[in-house]
Each structure stands twice: as structure tokens, then as C-alpha cells.
Amino acid sequence: GSTYLGIQIAIHTMPPFLLAAARFLLAGAILVVWARWQGEALPDWATWRTAAILGTLFFVFGNGLVVWAEQHVPSGRTALLASTSPIWTVILESALDRWRRPPTRVLAGIGFGMVGLVLLATPDLGATSGVVSLGGIIALLGASVAWAVGSVFAHRHHLPASPAMATGMKMLGGGAQLALVALVAGETRGFSVRQVSPGSWAAFVYLV
């Protein structure tokens, strides 16, 4: 949950999509270099293509929408709405399995988890005044659905690589696409690293 607080601190002085692109490109590069240093070979292009698709779902939509939405929605409420992805995952898995009812323990686990998240987010929600952006709420729900779709897709298209290499590949694929989104959105125009505050830099390093 601290991810959402880190994002909110970082975007005080960093454009949202540019922040996400830099975060995942750097983190992904570190993981791939680490895996290569451990002696792992680079996967083939088919594996990179699958990783890029997962990067789109997890990082462009799953995280990109979250970063954008946090300009308009408090971090506590963001964490609460983003946490709905397990519910969408269960619904999608059930639909793909001819609407088989999930086990009772799965439903109970989701229920207890949501109660806990509501309790964690309550102080932030109670302190929030004014109207929360409807666009931000919709973006967060879209991010949760995208993360769930990515989880289901990953379950059926396992990457033949170590966890470090596979995660790094997905981050690089998503980060490259987020950089394109930042460019199209015009976030690079007039932006200078000198305008980034120490707090935002600290949050960026933490997110990486």
C-alpha cells in the first residue's frame, strides 16, 4: 500500500507518465542486468513479445492509470479501489472456467481482505474534503481490471525465464510504452529535472 503514497509524493513535481516510465525502465534494466550477471541468457523474441503484452496490461494500464488518477484521488482511496483487482481476477477466472463458483475460502479471503483495506483507508477517507474526481475513480477501476486481466493472461502464458528476468522484461516493455505515452501527452515539453523536489526524488528511488 505504501506504493500509492510514494506515487502521490513523487507526482508533486514529476509528470505522472514520465515518472512511471522512468521508474519501470530503470527497475527493469536493473533486474535484467542482474539476471544476466547470474548467467541467464536473454530469451527469444516470442518471449519478449509476451512480456511486452504483460507490460501493457500491468504497467501501462494497471499502473499508468493509477499514477494519472492520483492527481485527483487521495492515496488512501486509491489503495482501496486498486485493491479490487483480486475480485476482478476471480470473476475472470470463473468466467473462463465456465462460471465455476470460486471456493468458499477464496470468497472469504477476498471479503476479509477488503474489510482490512477499508479499515486502513478510513482515516484518509474521513479527512478528505471536497468532491473526488469521477474520472479518477473510473481510471482506478480500469487499472484494477487491467491488472486482473494481466494476472489471468500471465497464468496462462508463463514466461520461460527466472522471476528476475521475467519481471525485468515486463517492466522494460511497459516502461518503453509509458515513455511513448508521456511523449504523446506532452509531458516532456518544458520539463526539467531541476524542478523535481528532494521529496519527489526520494519517493522515486523508493518506487524503483
Buried (B, 14 or more C-beta within 10 A) or exposed (E): BEBBBBBBBBBEBBBBBBBBBBBBBBBBBBBBEBBBEEEBEEBEEEBBEBBBBBBBBBBBBBBBBBBBBBBBBBBBBBBBBBBBBBBBBBBBBBEEEEEEEBEEEBEEBBEEEBEEBEEBBEEBEEEEEEEBBEEBBEBBBBBBBBBBBBBBBBEEEEBEBBEBBBBBBBBBBBBBBBBEBBBEBEBEEEBEEEEBEEEBBEBBEBBB
